[in-house]
Amino acid sequence: MSKVGVEVTNDRTRTQALVRGTFDRAAEHFDDDELFFWDHFGCRTIDLVDVPPGGNVLDVCCGTGASALPAAERVGPLGSVVGVDLSEAVLERARAKAAEAGLGNAEFVVGDLTDLDLAGATFDLVVCVLGLYFASELPTAAADLWSRVRPGGTVAITTWGARSLEPAQSLYFEAVAEERPDLDLRGSTLSWSRISTPSSLTDVFTAGGLPAPTIVEEVVVRPMRGDGFWPVVLGSGYRILLEVMGAQAAARVRSALAGKMAAAGVEEVTSDVLYARATKRGANT
């Protein structure tokens, strides 16, 4: 993530610090209504896979539990879910939500996608929703997730497609560039764009030693206008740019973005989503 953490980097320590700090501060906005995509994509990911009652599930980059909690409901009290995230702040929210829902079978621990301290080949399902692209070496990260799956188990990876919250995302990057030309990300290789097509996502699976995945494509359209994108900025990785520029500049970006949304007549945002899954041969497969 050169250029303040949105692009690709091979500096693992710096990437980890950027992601952890950003999401610690984003946690208070994570469950705002405008950040609909966490719950939508998380629930949809679980709906598309076979989650066996009594099974064991690993959810990497779990956030506040958007996929971990539905998985915990599916496996039932005889099953278990381990949610892993770099941010202790989002995990605190996940634990509170699990407690409120009476899901004592869900555990949430601090951990790194690229350095998981877990026993291998012990899970029936390994999930990573909107998180794989934080790794600099995508096939290596996919291979590691695959190594956690027992024979007959499944890996499910969900990521953005060609459009992510457009046109609001593009207008945000435009407003940032006008305020801070040195932070202009337009035309850059954004981390998630590396796996934003079925073919590029399939290439990552096969390069990591996984079978070619089954991919379900979805287009999600949601109302959003005026200042509605700002909670998304505050509750996601987009906020890295704000923290680099400081509070006064961030306030100007917010105002400029709202103006751009209004001038463009934006009433909704559109996202393309890719849900990929592969099952390991063995057991009953």
N, C-alpha and C positions, 0 to 999 in steps of 0.2 A: 504494500500500500504506500508507495511513494505518493507524493502530493497528498499529505495529511490523511492517508489511510483509506482512500477510496479506490486507488489503483493497486496493481499487483506489486508485491515486494517479496524478496527472499530473506529479509531481515525478520526472523521469527520472533525474536524478543521484542522488537519495536512494534510489530503487528499485534502481538498479544497484549501489550500494554495499551495500545490505542483502542483496541476492541473492548478490553475490560473496562477502561476508564469511561469510554463513551457510553457503554450500556449500563454501567453503574449509575450514571447521571440520567440516562434515558428511562430508567426503570419506573419512575413515578408517572410517566406518560404511556407506558407500555400497553396498558389496558384501556386507554381512551377509545371512544367509539370510532374516531377517525382512523385508528390503526386496525381496521377490520380484518386486514389480511392475515394477522397472526392466527386468530381463531378460525377463520375460513379455511386457510391452507392447512392448518394443523388438523382440524376435524376431517377435512376431505382426504388428507393423506391416510388417516386411520381407516376411513370408510373404504378405501381402495385396496386394502391389504387384508389378509387373513390373520386375525388376531386370536389365537387359540385361548379359550378359557383355561386359566391356570398357567398360562405361558409367562415367559420372562421377556421383558422389553427394555431396550436401551434407547434413550432419546438424547442425541447429541446436539448441542446448541438449542437446548429445550426452552430457553426464555422463561416466561411465567407459566408454562405448562400447556400451551395451546394444543399440542399433540400428545404430551405425556398424560394429561388428565383423562382425555377420551380413551386412551389406551388402558389406563388403570381401571376404568369402568368396564372395559371389554374383558380383561383378563380375570376380573373378579378377585375376591379375597384370597383365593388360593394362588393367584399369580402375583407378579411383582413388576414394578417399573422403576428404572433408575434414570433420572434426568440429570444431564451434565451440561454445565454452562460455565463460561469464564467469570461471569458477573455474579457476585454474591447478592447484590441488590435485587436482581430479577429472580434469583432463586428464593429469596425471602418471600417474595410475592407468590411464587409457585407453591411454597410450603403452606402459606396461609390459605390459598385457594383449595389445596388438597384437604387441609383440615376442615375447612368450611363444608366441603362436599363429602366428608366422611371417608376419604380415600386413604386409609392407613397403609395401603400397599404401594404407595408412591414415595420414593426417596429422591432427594435432590442434593447433588454434591458439586462442588467446584471442580472443574477439569477443563482440559484443553483438547479440542478436536484433533490436534496433531500429536498429542502425547497422552493418550488415555491410559490411566493406571487401573486397568480392569483385566480380569481373566479373559482369555480368548475363547472363542467358540462355545459360549455358554448361553447365548440369547436366541430366542425364537424369532425375534424381530428387532432390527436396528433401524432407527428413524433419524433422519437429519433434514429438517425443514428450514429452508432459507439460511443455510449455514455452511454448506460444503465450500462455497466460493471464498470463504475466509482463508482457506489453506492456499499456500503458494504453489504446492505440488499437488494438483487435483487427483491424478491417478493414485498417488501414494496414500492420500487421505481416504479415497474410496476403497483401496485395498485394505487399509487398516480397519475400516468399518466392516468390510466383508469378513475379516479374520475373527470378528466377534460373534459371527452367526454360526450356530450349530447346523449340522446337516439337516436339510428340510426347512431351514429358516429363511427369512427374507430380509433384504436390505431395501429400504424405501427412501429415496432422496427427492426432495421437492425444491424447485428453484424457479426464479423468474424466467419468463420467456423474452421475446423480442421487446415487448413494451412492459415497463414497470411504472405504474401510477402516472401514466401520460395523459395530458400534456403537462401536468403539474411538475413532474420531476425535471423536465427540460426547462421550464420557466424558472424553477428554483436555481438550477445551475447557471442560467442566464443572469439572474439577479446577483448571484454570488460573484460571477465573473466581472460584472459591472462595478461592484464594490471593491473587489480584490482581483485584479487581472492575474496575479500570480497563483490564484486558486482556481483558474479556469479549467474545468474538467471536460468541457465539450470537445469531443473528438478523441478523448483519452480511452484507453482500454480499462474499463471499469471491471472490478473483480467478478461480478455476476455475469457480465457479457461473455465470459469465456465458455459458459455452459448454457447459453440462452436459446439454443436450437436443439431439436431432437438429435441431430447428427453429432453435434459437439458433445452433448451429454452422453450419448452412446459411446463415443470415442474414449471418454474418460473411464467409463465402466470397463470397456474391453482392454484399455491400456493398463488398468489396475488389476486385471486378471479376473474380472467378473464376467458373467454372461451378458450378452446384449440385453438391455432391459426392455420390459414392456413400458411404454410411455403413454400416458393420457394427457392430452392437451386441453386446457380450459381457458376461456376468456372471461374475465370478471370485470364488470362495469359497476361502479358505485357513484352516487351523487357526491359532488364536492365542489365548492365554489368559494370565492372570496378568500378569507383567511383560513379556510378549512384545512389547507395543507400544512399549516404551521405546527399543529400537534404531531403530525407525522414526522416532521423534521426533528422535533424535540424528543420523540419517542423511538428513534431509529438511528442507524449509522450516519444518516445525513447530518446529524448535529456535530459531527467531527469538524466540519467546515466552520461552524459558528464558533466553536471553542478556540479555533486558531485565530479568528479575526477579532474576538472580544465583543463585549456586550453592546457598545454603541453601534459598531458596524453591523452587528447581528440585527439590531432593531431597524436599521435602515434597509437591510435585506428583507426583513419581514414586510415592511411597508411596500417596498418595491415589488415583492412577489404578489402581494394582495392586489396591487394595482395592475400587474400584468395578467393575473387571473381574470380580473374584471374586464380589462380591455379586450382580452381574447374571448370573452363570453364563455368562459369555462363553466360548465354545469356538472361535469362528471369526469372521473378518471377511469382509464382502461388499463388492465394488466393481463398479460399472457402468462400462464403458469404451466410448468411441466412437472408432472408427477411420474417419477420413474421407479420401477421396482424390479428386483431380480431375486430368484429363489435358488438356494444352494442345493445341489443334488445330494441325495442320501435320504435316510429315514424312510418316509413314505412317498418321496417324490420319484 
